[in-house]
Amino acid sequence: MSSRFVALLLAASCLVSPIAAHADTLSDGFANPPQSARPRVWWHWMNGNITQEGIRKDLEWMSRTGIGGLQNFDAALITPQVVDKRLVYMTPEWSQAFRYAAQTADSLNLEFGIAASPGWSETGGPWVAPKDGMKKLVWSETVVDGGKKQTIRLALVPTMTGAFQDIPKAADIMGPPPDPATLKKAGGEIAVFAVPVSAPVAAATVTPALGADLATPTAEAPVIVTMDYASPQTIRSATVFFPGLASTFDKAPFLPVLESSEDGKTWRKVAEIPLSQVPSTAGFAPVRAAHFRLVITAAPKPFNPAFAPLPGADLGPFASFGKPAGLRLTQLRLSEDPAVNQFEAKAGFATVDDYYGLDTGLDAAEAGIDPKAVIDLTARVKPDGTLDWPPPKGRWKIVRLGWSLTGTENHPATPEATGLEVDKYDGVAVRAYLETYLAKYKQAAGSDLVGAKGVRAIVTDSIEVGSSNWTPNLPAQFKRLRGYDLAPWLPALTGAIIGDRAKTDAFLYDYRRTLAELMAEQHYGTVAKVAHEHGLTVYGEALESIRVTLGDDMAVRRHADIPMAAMWTYRPQSGPDMTAVADMKGAASVAHIYGQNLVAAESLTAAFSPWAFAPSDLRPMIDLEFASGVNRPVIHTSVHQPLGDDKKPGLSLMIFGQYFNRNETWAGMARPWVDYIARNAYLLQQGRNHADVAYFYGEEAPLVTLFHGKAVPDAPVRYAYDFVNPDVLLNQLSVQHGDLVARSGARYSVLYLGGSSARMTLPTLRRIAELADAGATIVGEAPVSSPALSDDPAEFKALVARLWNGNVISGKAIEPALASIGVTPDFDANGQILFVHRKTDDGDLYYVNNRGNAPVRTEARFRVTGKTPEIWRADTGQSERVSYRIEGDVTVVPLDFAAQDSFFVIFREPATATSADVKPATWTPVKTIDGPWQVSFDGLAAPKAMSAGLGSLSDSVDPAVKYFSGTTIYRRTVALAKPGGSQWLDLGQVGDVAEVFVNGKPAGIAWKAPYRLDIGALVTKGDNLIEIRVANLWVNRLIGDAQPGVQKVTFTAAPTYTPDAPLRPSGLIGPVTLMTKN
């Protein structure tokens, strides 16, 4: 430990003395947070660019900076080779480096974790056999006329590896499309059925022709494709496919609408056909016409604050990221046969945000194929593919069902570490995958460095594998989970309506729910079980931002030891993506209900913002994590730096940040920022979270879909809430003295029915009735129906009638309902103030966060009585008494929030009076320290020392100063009188982090506004040498290196900024003022 760091700790100890005086565990942990409270980082090794020297420097910097651990990812993401010898994944050289990393981390007491696969998503690698890869249902169709003896040779099922039928696998994230001939293949037979079909419609003239390149439609100028028949046709369904328009992460930017006309002049709308990565089918009421057309218009693209490029960011080869391919229609089929509307999504070939909303306007009672007319021919197929079956009279379609691979691979891994993603619905295959994976790490690090020492954790990042909808054991699993036989309904997976629309949609709901439950149980449950057998802690993310695959985001995280969410950075003018808030609340709810307590988040992830963040920028974002229930941030990312100190800022995760590593300009000043995170996390790990509302969000959509891009509209504001899902209702909650109590001990005053609970399965409704009968308070609107096939409608209707006849508080007004049963608001204040309430054995901790951009003065009301409040500030480690008055069961505390401010209000000490008036300290400016200052520079291409006044370096006419990034040192001798008490040095505006020395002794580091430090203990009477070291960001130097004709002094492997990008204010801008305490 350096003498400078010891001096900083000593200086900090002066600040925390008001808390340290308590000499108790809580205050001690707040003053010096333990490793368990310290943030972790992701540590990406990029494309084999690894050196032992870089490993040592990285890990020692993490330890010095107060990081609690790291999670290692071996990735590629089109990173070039920049070291002399590239270390290939799991080769002896790579293994030697990994063992050294594990040994070094262990010696530094850093928790070492690994990703669950090479790359970051999800569980896959070259050792996954094709038979164990992710699978999809495929089928062939053979149409015959019955009533005569014939030999029927069935068409083979498609064997193409890809998302749907014979469509080849698309490109992975930021990669080229694979050669279909090189794709791994596997497949098998499932069943054969015959169903009656109508005669095909006549051939149509399609203009433009299929496969032609079409113009790009706009809202004002749509693209039109016409289908003209010689005579009127009756149409009940339509299928279209535009390849390359949608991706796993982005919806298609265009929307086709099918229209019909009797005369080719007057058109009426038939159906919208939303697009996806696979063909899209619309089913509708019969339409008879001779002319049809697709009118394709531009769909509004939703704004994603996480991917909004910083002004002037050079997108380079990533400029096309997320943009669709050209418009080309390769499939267009109109049919007289009825079809399941959007069957591709309903059967799990793709996903949509709202399955309940797909069939608005359709007749649920519309008949399809009589179930008695579906004939199972599986046992009559001969080995040569011929069918031993004389078809009855009529026209028959013989559907031969099988499976093949989706071809999804783990990404973005190096080529040597890339292979098939394992079947997520097959626990046996998942176990085989993970046992092999962990055996590789034990061989690399040594078995003594996996488990109790060395590698101690494994993390499942957000799942990005896309859709799959088959596994060989699915029929048995479906029977186990749903209670009826899957086989008679299999044709529905190809779009056939069996019975009627309502029954078929109910089966398809059951099918999707089965896949979702298998995802949680067979994949995430198996990963956790195997990891625990090897002594590893599991950090577990879920869907993160969108429904990329079927699954409930609380269900998949319940198996993790530390449920995890993801929070991306955002531009202040746009605000955060509220999807992330729902994701974090979901992870926190899992921890509160199932008892894990720790809640992690992939933190501060950024895109298209190269080296653009200082701690002051990041504080509002990390505060939002804390206000959403997170208490263990995991910073994304701290990329391994394998090169020397002359190669800065160095490697990145290409377009993704953070850039939080030892090459950051302010890396040496990062400790107070990390301590701020750790102090907040420490207090938020204490005791138990307190919430009044258990918010049931339904049984259809995950949280990130229900609340995508928006706040939870009916969530309480003055009461805290946790989300609950069906498993929580059925298996975790009971009623004690009118409260809902989880097995973990979490307690709730009411159960609220929100989200998609307007439709509800009968077992869930029965459980709600049981809870209500036991005395629980239920609030919400009555469900209208069950989405499941086997539920009894009569029992459902009777149970709803009984419950909503006085047993349930009907409606969505949750706060009035709580008031009606005598529950006082837990926290109430003016302004945009968020809160988290933790209860400990001896008190109550409230974390409060002003989300507004203006100061707030408010009288906050806390549902606490009989205790004295204190304010604890994580930025300084100080506490202070505050005025209060007790009114019944509420304590009123006047609070002053700065803009984007946060702190804790802690109630521990018994109140000896019902009120107290504490006068806050005030400060008076006594001296402005004007220039000139002696200015020197430390960094790449450092300018010559100079004498100058204060102001932004970026305003200089000297390019060496204008574009400088690094540390600027300001020195000035100032005559001061020795103060009798605290004396603040206020630095004014700073770009971006400042460290102050007085007479050669450290006064501390200022990393956010107000940039001020107490220098009273260091000042002597007379002349005092003031030294202010200011680190600005890499942004200005990178922009300088982009100027025409300059010689670059920085090194990066990714594009950064354009020459005209706006510079960032930098250096000591001031004014610098001396202030004394009144």
SEZA-535001 format. One record per residue (C-alpha): residue in three letters; z, x, y. Coordinates in steps of 0.5 Angstrom, whole numbers, plus 2048, in hexadecimal, padded with zeros to 3 digits. Layout:
<atoms>
alaZXY;...
</atoms>
This chain:
<atoms>
met800800800;ser7FE803807;ser80380480C;arg7FF800811;phe8007FA80C;val8077FB80B;ala8087FB813;leu8047F5813;leu8097F280E;leu80F7F4812;ala80C7F1818;ala80A7EA814;ser8117EA812;cys8147E9819;leu80F7E381A;val8127E0813;ser81A7E1815;pro81B7DA817;ile8197D8810;ala81C7DE80C;ala8237DC80F;his8237D780A;ala8237DC804;asp8207D77FF;thr81B7D67FA;leu8167D27FE;ser8177D6805;asp8167DC801;gly8107DA7FE;phe80D7D8804;ala80E7DE808;asn80C7E2802;pro8077DE7FD;pro8077E07F6;gln8017E17F2;ser8017DA7F0;ala8007D87F7;arg7FA7DD7F9;pro7F37DB7F9;arg7EE7DD7F4;val7E77DF7F5;trp7E17DF7F1;trp7DE7E67EF;his7D77E67EE;trp7D37EC7EA;met7CC7EB7EC;asn7C77ED7E8;gly7CA7F37E4;asn7CB7F77EB;ile7D27F97E9;thr7D68007EA;gln7DD8027E8;glu7DE8047EF;gly7DC7FE7F2;ile7E17FA7ED;arg7E77FE7EF;lys7E67FD7F7;asp7E47F67F6;leu7EB7F57F2;glu7EF7F97F6;trp7ED7F67FD;met7EE7EF7F9;ser7F57F17F8;arg7F67F47FF;thr7F47EE802;gly7F97E97FE;ile7F47E67F9;gly7F77E37F3;gly7F17E47EE;leu7EA7E47ED;gln7E57E07E8;asn7DF7E47E6;phe7D87E27E5;asp7D27E67E3;ala7CC7E37E6;ala7C57E57E9;leu7C27E07EE;ile7BC7E47EF;thr7C07EA7F1;pro7BC7F17F1;gln7BF7F77EE;val7C27FB7F3;val7C68007EF;asp7C38067EB;lys7C58037E4;arg7C67FC7E3;leu7CB7F97DE;val7C87F47DA;tyr7CD7EF7D8;met7D17F07D2;thr7CE7F77D0;pro7D37FD7CF;glu7D27FF7D6;trp7D47F87D9;ser7DA7F77D4;gln7DD7FE7D7;ala7DC7FC7DE;phe7DF7F57DC;arg7E57F87D8;tyr7E67FC7DE;ala7E67F67E3;ala7EB7F27DE;gln7F07F97DE;thr7F07FA7E5;ala7F17F27E7;asp7F77F27E2;ser7FA7F87E5;leu7F97F57EC;asn7FC7EE7E9;leu7F67EB7EB;glu7F47E47E6;phe7EE7E67E3;gly7E97E07E1;ile7E27E07DF;ala7DD7DA7DF;ala7DC7D67D9;ser7D57D97D8;pro7D07DE7DC;gly7CE7DB7E2;trp7D27D67E5;ser7D07D07E1;glu7D27CE7DC;thr7D37D07D5;gly7CD7D37D2;gly7CA7DA7D0;pro7C57DD7CB;trp7C97DC7C5;val7C97D57C5;ala7C47D37C0;pro7BF7CE7C1;lys7C27C97BD;asp7C87C97C1;gly7C57C87C8;met7C57C27CC;lys7C17BC7C9;lys7BD7B67CB;leu7BA7B07C8;val7B37B07C7;trp7AE7AB7C3;ser7A77AA7C1;glu7A47A37C1;thr79F7A07BC;val79C79A7BD;val7997967B7;asp79678F7B6;gly79A78B7B1;gly7987867AB;lys79478B7A7;lys7957917A2;gln7947987A5;thr79779F7A5;ile79B7A07AB;arg79B7A87AD;leu7A07A87B3;ala79F7AC7B9;leu7A47B37B9;val7A97B27BE;pro7A87B77C4;thr7AB7BE7C3;met7AA7C17CA;thr7B17C47CD;gly7B27C07D4;ala7B57BB7D7;phe7B17B57D4;gln7AC7B47CF;asp7A77B97CF;ile7A87BB7D6;pro7A97C37D6;lys7B07C67D9;ala7B07C67E0;ala7B27CC7E4;asp7B97CE7E4;ile7BD7CF7EB;met7B97D47EF;gly7B47D67EA;pro7AD7D57E7;pro7AB7D07E2;pro7AB7D37DB;asp7A57D37D7;pro7A67CD7D2;ala7A37D27CC;thr7AA7D67CD;leu7AF7D17CD;lys7B47D17C7;lys7B37CA7C3;ala7B77C67BE;gly7B77BF7BC;gly7B87BA7B7;glu7B77B37B5;ile7BB7AD7B7;ala7B97A67B5;val7B27A27B4;phe7B279B7B7;ala7AD7957B7;val7AC7907BD;pro7A778B7BF;val7A378D7C5;ser79E7897CA;ala79778B7CA;pro7957917CF;val79378F7D6;ala78C7907D7;ala78A7977DA;ala78A7987E2;thr78779C7E7;val78C7A17EA;thr78A7A47F1;pro78B7A97F2;ala78B7AC7EB;leu7917AE7E7;gly7927B57E8;ala78F7B67EF;asp7937B97F4;leu7957B47F9;ala7977B4801;thr79E7B5803;pro7A07AE805;thr7A57AD80B;ala7A87A680D;glu7A37A5812;ala79D7A780D;pro79E7A5806;val79A7A7800;ile7977A27FC;val7947A27F5;thr79079B7F3;met7907987EC;asp78A7937EB;tyr78978F7E5;ala78278B7E4;ser7877857E3;pro78E7837E4;gln7937867E0;thr79A7847DE;ile79F78A7E0;arg7A678A7DE;ser7A87927DF;ala7A57987E2;thr7A67A07E1;val7A47A57E5;phe7A57AD7E5;phe7A57B27EB;pro7A67B97E8;gly7AA7BE7EC;leu7AD7B97F2;ala7B47B87F0;ser7B97BE7ED;thr7C07BE7EA;phe7C37BE7F1;asp7BE7BA7F5;lys7BB7B37F5;ala7B47B27F6;pro7B27B27FD;phe7AD7AC7FC;leu7AD7A57FA;pro7A87A17F6;val7A779A7F7;leu7A37967F2;glu79F7907F6;ser79B78B7F3;ser7957877F6;glu7907817F3;asp78B7837F8;gly78C78A7FA;lys78E789801;thr794785801;trp79A7897FE;arg7A17877FB;lys7A678C7F9;val7A878C7F2;ala7AD7927F1;glu7AF7987F3;ile7AF79E7EE;pro7B47A37F0;leu7B17AA7EE;ser7B57B07EA;gln7B47B67E6;val7B17B17E0;pro7AC7AB7E0;ser7AF7A57E3;thr7AE79E7E1;ala7AF7987E5;gly7B07917E1;phe7AF78B7E5;ala7AD7837E4;pro7A67827E2;val7A17837E7;arg79A7817E6;ala7947847EA;ala78E7887EA;his79078D7EF;phe7967917EF;arg7987977F4;leu79D79D7F5;val79F79E7FC;ile7A37A47FC;thr7A77A6803;ala7AB7AB805;ala7B37AA803;pro7B87AC808;lys7BB7B3806;pro7C37B3806;phe7C67B880A;asn7CA7BD806;pro7CE7C180B;ala7D07C6806;phe7C87C8806;ala7C77C880D;pro7C47CF80F;leu7C87D2815;pro7C37D381B;gly7BF7D981A;ala7C07DA813;asp7BA7DD80F;leu7B97D9809;gly7B47DE806;pro7B27DC7FF;phe7B77D67FF;ala7B37D2805;ser7B07CE7FF;phe7B77CD7FC;gly7B87C57FB;lys7B17C47FD;pro7AD7C07F8;ala7A67C27F5;gly7A07BE7F8;leu79F7B77F6;arg79B7B67F0;leu79B7AF7EB;thr79B7B17E4;gln79D7AB7E1;leu79C7A47E3;arg79C79E7DE;leu79D7967DF;ser79F7927D9;glu79F78B7D7;asp7A678D7D3;pro7AC78C7D6;ala7B07927D7;val7B77947D9;asn7B77967E0;gln7B879D7E1;phe7B979E7DA;glu7B87A67DB;ala7BF7A67DF;lys7C27A17DB;ala7C17A57D4;gly7C37AB7D7;phe7BD7AF7D8;ala7BF7AF7E0;thr7C47AD7E4;val7C57A87EA;asp7CB7A77EF;asp7CC7A07EE;tyr7CA79D7E7;tyr7CD7967E9;gly7C87967EF;leu7C27977EB;asp7C07907E9;thr7C178C7EF;gly7BD7867EF;leu7BB7867E8;asp7BD7807E3;ala7C27837DE;ala7C077E7D9;glu7B97807D9;ala7B77807D1;gly7B47867CE;ile7B37877C7;asp7B77837C2;pro7BC7877BE;lys7BA7847B8;ala7B37877B9;val7B678E7B9;ile7B47917B2;asp7B77977B0;leu7B279B7AC;thr7B67A27AC;ala7B77A27A4;arg7B07A07A3;val7AC7A67A6;lys7AA7AB7A1;pro7AA7B37A2;asp7A37B37A4;gly7A47AE7AA;thr7A17A87A7;leu7A47A27A7;asp7A579D7A1;trp7A57977A5;pro7A17917A5;pro7A178E7AC;pro7A27877AD;lys79D7837B1;gly79C7857B8;arg79C78B7BC;trp7A17907BB;lys7A47977BE;ile7A779C7B9;val7AC7A07BD;arg7AD7A77BA;leu7B47AA7BD;gly7B67B17BD;trp7B97B67C1;ser7B77BD7C4;leu7BA7C27C9;thr7BA7C17D1;gly7BA7C87D1;thr7BF7C97D7;glu7C27D07D7;asn7C87D37DA;his7C67D67E1;pro7C67DA7E6;ala7C77DF7E1;thr7C37E67DF;pro7BD7E57DA;glu7C17E97D5;ala7C77E37D6;thr7C37DD7D6;gly7C27D87D0;leu7C37D17CF;glu7C87CD7D1;val7CD7CA7CB;asp7CD7C37CA;lys7D27C07CE;tyr7D37BA7C9;asp7D47BE7C3;gly7DB7C17C3;val7DA7C67BD;ala7D47C97C0;val7D87CA7C6;arg7DE7CD7C2;ala7D97D27BF;tyr7D67D47C6;leu7DC7D57C9;glu7DF7D97C3;thr7D97DD7C3;tyr7D97DE7CB;leu7E17E07CB;ala7E07E57C5;lys7DB7E97C9;tyr7E07E97CF;lys7E57EC7CA;gln7E07F17C7;ala7DF7F37CF;ala7E67F37D1;gly7EA7F47CB;ser7EE7EF7C8;asp7F47F17CB;leu7F17EF7D2;val7EF7E87D1;gly7F57E37D1;ala7FB7E57D3;lys7F97EB7D7;gly7F27ED7DA;val7EE7E77DA;arg7F27E17DA;ala7EE7DB7DD;ile7E77D87DC;val7E47D37E1;thr7DF7CE7DF;asp7DB7CE7E6;ser7D77C77E8;ile7D37C57E3;glu7CB7C57E5;val7C87C47DE;gly7C57BD7DF;ser7C47B87DB;ser7C47B77D3;asn7C57B17CF;trp7C57B37C7;thr7C97B77C2;pro7C97B67BB;asn7D07B37BA;leu7CF7AE7BF;pro7CE7A87BB;ala7D57A97B8;gln7D87AB7BE;phe7D57A57C1;lys7D87A07BC;arg7DF7A47BD;leu7DF7A37C4;arg7DC79C7C5;gly7DD7997BF;tyr7D67977BD;asp7D07997B9;leu7CB79D7BE;ala7C579C7B9;pro7C27957BB;trp7C27977C2;leu7BF79E7C2;pro7B879B7C4;ala7BB7997CB;leu7BC7A07CC;thr7B47A07CD;gly7B479B7D2;ala7B47957CD;ile7B878F7CF;ile7BC78C7C9;gly7BE7857C9;asp7BE7857D1;arg7BF7897D7;ala7C77887D7;lys7C878A7D0;thr7C37907D0;asp7C67927D7;ala7CD7917D4;phe7CB7967CE;leu7C879B7D2;tyr7CF79B7D6;asp7D379C7D0;tyr7CE7A27CE;arg7CF7A57D5;arg7D67A57D4;thr7D67A87CD;leu7D27AE7D0;ala7D77AE7D6;glu7DD7AE7D1;leu7DA7B37CC;met7D97B87D2;ala7E07B87D4;glu7E37B87CD;gln7DE7BC7C9;his7DC7C17CF;tyr7E27C27D4;gly7E77C07CE;thr7E47C57CA;val7E47CB7CF;ala7EB7CA7D1;lys7ED7CA7C9;val7EA7D07C8;ala7EC7D37CE;his7F37D27CD;glu7F37D47C6;his7F17DB7C9;gly7F67DB7CE;leu7F27D97D4;thr7F37D57DA;val7EE7D07DC;tyr7EB7CE7E3;gly7E77C87E2;glu7E27C67E7;ala7DE7BF7E6;leu7D77BC7E9;glu7D97BF7F0;ser7D47BB7F5;ile7CF7B77F1;arg7CE7B37EA;val7CA7B97E7;thr7CC7B77E0;leu7D07B17DD;gly7D87B27DD;asp7DE7AF7E1;asp7E07B57E5;met7E87B37E4;ala7E77B37DD;val7E37BA7DC;arg7E97BD7E0;arg7EF7BA7DD;his7EE7C07D7;ala7EF7C57DC;asp7F57C97DE;ile7F37C97E5;pro7EE7C47E7;met7E97C67EC;ala7E57C37F1;ala7E07C77F6;met7E07C77FE;trp7DA7C9802;thr7DA7CC809;tyr7D77C780E;arg7D47C8815;pro7DA7C581A;gln7D57C081D;ser7D37BD817;gly7DA7BD814;pro7DB7BE80C;asp7D87BB806;met7DC7B5804;thr7DA7B67FD;ala7DE7BC7FD;val7E47B87FF;ala7E47B37FA;asp7E37B97F5;met7E97BC7F7;lys7ED7B67F7;gly7EB7B57F0;ala7ED7BC7EE;ala7F47BB7F1;ser7F47B47EE;val7F37B77E7;ala7F97BC7E8;his7FE7B77EB;ile7FD7B27E5;tyr7FC7B77E0;gly8017BC7E2;gln7FD7C27E3;asn8007C37EB;leu7FB7C87EC;val7F57C67F0;ala7EF7CB7F1;ala7E97CB7F5;glu7E27CF7F5;ser7E47D07FC;leu7DF7D1803;thr7D97D27FF;ala7D37D3804;ala7CC7D3804;phe7C67D6809;ser7CC7D880D;pro7CC7E080C;trp7D27E380E;ala7D47DE813;phe7DB7DC812;ala7E17DF815;pro7E87DC813;ser7E97D8819;asp7E27D4817;leu7E57D3810;arg7EC7D1812;pro7EA7C9813;met7E67CA80C;ile7EC7CD808;asp7F17C880C;leu7ED7C2809;glu7ED7C5802;phe7F57C5803;ala7F57BE806;ser7F17BB800;gly7F67BE7FB;val7F37C57F9;asn7F97CA7F9;arg7F57D07F5;pro7EF7D27F9;val7EA7D67F6;ile7E57D97FB;his7DE7D97F9;thr7DC7DF7F9;ser7DE7E67F9;val7D87E97F6;his7D97F07F3;gln7D67F67F8;pro7D47FC7F3;leu7D18007F9;gly7D48057FE;asp7D7803804;asp7D0805808;lys7CD7FF804;lys7D07F9808;pro7D17F3808;gly7CE7F4801;leu7CD7EF7FC;ser7CE7E87FC;leu7CD7E27F8;met7C67E17FB;ile7C67DB800;phe7CD7D97FE;gly7D47DB801;gln7D97DD803;tyr7D87E4804;phe7E07E6803;asn7E07ED800;arg7E27F4802;asn7DB7F5806;glu7DD7EF80B;thr7DE7F2812;trp7E57EE812;ala7E77F080B;gly7EC7F580D;met7EF7EF812;ala7EF7EA80D;arg7F67EA80A;pro7F97E580F;trp7F37E080E;val7F57E1806;asp7FC7E0808;tyr7FB7DA80B;ile7F77D7805;ala7FD7D9801;arg8037D6805;asn7FF7CF805;ala7FE7D07FE;tyr8057D27FC;leu8087CC7FF;leu8037C77FD;gln8057C97F6;gln80C7C77F6;gly80F7C17F4;arg80B7BB7F2;asn8057B87F6;his8077B17F9;ala8027AB7F9;asp8037A47F9;val7FC7A17F7;ala7F97A27F0;tyr7F27A17F2;phe7EE79F7EC;tyr7E67A07EE;gly7E379D7E8;glu7DF79E7E1;glu7D87A07E3;ala7D77A57E8;pro7DB7AC7EA;leu7DF7AD7F0;val7D97B27F3;thr7D47AC7F2;leu7D97A67F4;phe7DB7AA7FB;his7D47AE7FC;gly7D47B1803;lys7D97AB805;ala7E17AB806;val7E47A6801;pro7E379F805;asp7E979C803;ala7EE7A1802;pro7F57A1805;val7F67A580B;arg7FE7A580C;tyr7FF7A5805;ala7FD7AB800;tyr7F97A97FA;asp7F67AC7F3;phe7F07AA7F0;val7F17A77E9;asn7EC7A67E3;pro7EC7A27DD;asp7EF7A77D9;val7F57A77DE;leu7F67A07DE;leu7F579F7D6;asn7F97A57D4;gln7FD7A87DA;leu8017A37DE;ser80679E7DC;val80B79A7E1;gln81279C7E3;his8167977E8;gly80F7957EA;asp80C79C7EB;leu80679E7E8;val8097A57E4;ala8047AA7E1;arg8077AE7DB;ser8077B47E0;gly80C7B17E4;ala8077AF7EA;arg8097A87ED;tyr8057A37F1;ser80779C7F4;val8017997F3;leu7FA7997EF;tyr7F47987F3;leu7ED7957F0;gly7E87997F4;gly7E179D7F3;ser7DD7997EE;ser7E27957EB;ala7DF78E7EC;arg7DC78F7E5;met7E27917E0;thr7E27927D9;leu7E778D7D5;pro7EB7927D2;thr7ED7957D9;leu7EE78E7DC;arg7F378C7D6;arg7F67937D8;ile7F77917DF;ala7FA78A7DD;glu7FF78E7D9;leu8017927DF;ala80178B7E3;asp8057887DE;ala80A78E7DE;gly80B78D7E5;ala8067927E9;thr8037907EF;ile7FB78F7EF;val7F778F7F5;gly7EF78D7F5;glu7EA7887F4;ala7E87857ED;pro7E37887E9;val7DD7847E8;ser7DB7867E1;ser7DB78C7DB;pro7D67917DB;ala7D77927D3;leu7D378E7CE;ser7D978D7C9;asp7DE78A7CE;asp7DF7827CD;pro7DD77F7D4;ala7E27797D2;glu7E877D7D2;phe7E67817D8;lys7E577B7DC;ala7EC7787DA;leu7EF77E7DB;val7EC77F7E2;ala7EE7787E4;arg7F67797E1;leu7F67807E5;trp7F377D7EC;asn7F87777EC;gly7FE77A7EF;asn7FF7817EB;val7FA7857EF;ile7FA7867F6;ser7F27847F8;gly7EE7887FD;lys7ED78F7FF;ala7F278F804;ile7F7795801;glu7FB796807;pro7FD78F808;ala7FE78E801;leu803794801;ala807792807;ser80778B804;ile80C78E7FE;gly810792803;val80D799802;thr80D79C809;pro8077A180B;asp8097A8809;phe8067AB80F;asp8037A8815;ala8007AC81B;asn7FB7AB821;gly7F57AF820;gln7F17B281A;ile7F77B4817;leu7F77B580F;phe7FD7B680B;val7FF7B8804;his8067B7802;arg80A7BB7FD;lys8117B97FA;thr8167BF7F8;asp81D7BE7F5;asp8207BF7FC;gly81B7BC801;asp8147BA803;leu80E7BF805;tyr8097BC809;tyr8027BF80B;val7FF7BD811;asn7F87BE813;asn7F57BC81A;arg7ED7BC818;gly7EB7BA81F;asn7E87BF824;ala7ED7BE82A;pro7F57BE82A;val7F97B9828;arg8007B782A;thr8037B1826;glu80A7AE823;ala8097AF81C;arg80D7AA817;phe80F7AD811;arg8127A980B;val8187AE80B;thr81F7AC80D;gly8257B080D;lys8227B780E;thr8207BC814;pro8197BE815;glu8167C5816;ile80F7C7817;trp80D7CD813;arg8077D0815;ala8037D4810;asp7FF7D8815;thr8057DC817;gly80A7DA812;gln80F7D8817;ser8137D1817;glu8167CD81D;arg81A7C781E;val8177C1821;ser81A7BB824;tyr81B7B5820;arg81E7AE820;ile81F7AA819;glu81D7A281A;gly81F79F813;asp81C7A280D;val8177A6812;thr8187AD816;val8147AD81C;val8127B481E;pro80E7B6825;leu8087BB823;asp8037BF827;phe7FD7C1823;ala7F87C5826;ala7F17C4824;gln7EF7C581D;asp7F77C681C;ser7FB7C6816;phe8027C7814;phe8087C580F;val80D7C0811;ile8137C180C;phe8197BD80B;arg81F7C1808;glu8257C180C;pro82A7BB80C;ala8297B8813;thr8307B8817;ala82E7B381C;thr8297AE81C;ser8257B1822;ala8247B8825;asp8207BB82B;val81D7C282A;lys81A7C5830;pro8137C882E;ala8127CF831;thr80E7D0836;trp80A7D7839;thr8087D9840;pro8027DE841;val8057E4845;lys7FF7E9845;thr7F87E9843;ile7F67F0841;asp7EF7F1844;gly7EA7F7843;pro7E77FC842;trp7E97FD83B;gln7E7803837;val7E3800831;ser7E080482B;phe7DD801825;asp7DE80281D;gly7D8800819;leu7D1801817;ala7CD80381D;ala7D3804821;pro7D1804829;lys7D480A82D;ala7DB809830;met7DB806837;ser7E080383C;ala7DF7FB83D;gly7E17F583F;leu7E27EF83A;gly7DD7EA838;ser7D97E9832;leu7D57EF82F;ser7CF7EB82E;asp7CE7EA835;ser7CD7F2836;val7C67F4838;asp7C77FA834;pro7C47F882D;ala7C97FD829;val7CF7F982C;lys7CB7F282C;tyr7CA7F2825;phe7D07F6823;ser7D47F481D;gly7DB7F781B;thr7E17F981E;thr7E17FA826;ile7E87FD828;tyr7EA7FB82F;arg7F0800832;arg7F37FF839;thr7FA80283B;val7FE7FC83F;ala8047FD843;leu8097F8840;ala8117F6841;lys8157F683B;pro8167EE839;gly81C7EB837;gly8197E7832;ser8127E582F;gln80C7E7833;trp8057E5831;leu7FF7E9831;asp7FA7E3832;leu7F37E6831;gly7EF7E0833;gln7E87DF82F;val7E77E482A;gly7E17E5825;asp7E37E5820;val7EA7E881D;ala7EE7ED821;glu7F47F281F;val7F97F4825;phe7FD7FA825;val8027FC82B;asn80480382C;gly800805825;lys8047FF821;pro8017F981E;ala8037F3821;gly7FF7EE81D;ile7F87EB81B;ala7F57E581F;trp7F07E181B;lys7F07DB81F;ala7F17D7825;pro7F57D8829;tyr7F47E0828;arg7FB7E282A;leu8017E6827;asp8087E8829;ile8087EF82B;gly80F7EE82E;ala8137F3829;leu80D7F882A;val80D7F9832;thr8117FE836;lys8127FE83D;gly80D802841;asp80680483E;asn804801837;leu7FD802833;ile7FA7FC831;glu7F57FC82C;ile7F17F6829;arg7EC7F7823;val7E77F1823;ala7E37F081D;asn7DD7EC81E;leu7D87E9819;trp7D27EC815;val7CE7E7819;asn7CC7EB81F;arg7CA7F181B;leu7C67EE816;ile7C27EA81C;gly7C17F181F;asp7BE7F4819;ala7B97EE819;gln7B67F0820;pro7AF7F3820;gly7AF7FA81F;val7B67FC81E;gln7B9800818;lys7BD7FC814;val7C47FF813;thr7C77F980F;phe7C67F8807;thr7C57F1804;ala7C17EF7FE;ala7C07E8801;pro7BD7E5808;thr7C17E480D;tyr7BF7E3814;thr7B97E2819;pro7B87E681F;asp7B97E0823;ala7BF7DE820;pro7C57DD825;leu7CA7E2826;arg7D27E1824;pro7D77E282A;ser7DA7E9828;gly7DF7EE82A;leu7E57EC82F;ile7E37E7834;gly7EA7E6837;pro7ED7E583B;val7F37E9839;thr7F97E683B;leu8017E883B;met8057E283A;thr80D7E183A;lys8117DC837;asn8157D783B;
</atoms>
